[in-house]
Amino acid sequence: MNILLPLDSNIENEAKLTKLNDAQFWGLMVMEEGRMQSLDIYETQDEITDMIDCVIVQNETEYVWPYMEQNIAVLIAPTQRYIEDIVEAYIFKELYDMSI
């Protein structure tokens, strides 16, 4: 599964999840077999050519309609900010599914 993350840094260990409008970098995390296989960080979302299955946002007030129109799932990470915490929450299904 390819997961899009709006980030505030391009350094994996320091990067935190940020609001979509505040994103300075975009992470494309590949999850397979219950673990993170890879994480690529891009300066713009337009650089990402892989299909996106899911985007993770901070809260339900984010403007996610463009993703939903493309049938991209939207998950909310209410307290998780660091990539390691997001991965763990994803594995243990602690992220909230945003539905229409």
Beta strands, then each sheet from edge to edge (+ up, - down):
strand 1: 2-7
strand 2: 25-32
strand 3: 35-42
strand 4: 54-57
strand 5: 73-76
strand 6: 96-97
sheet 1: 3+ 2- 1+ 4+ 5+ 6-
end
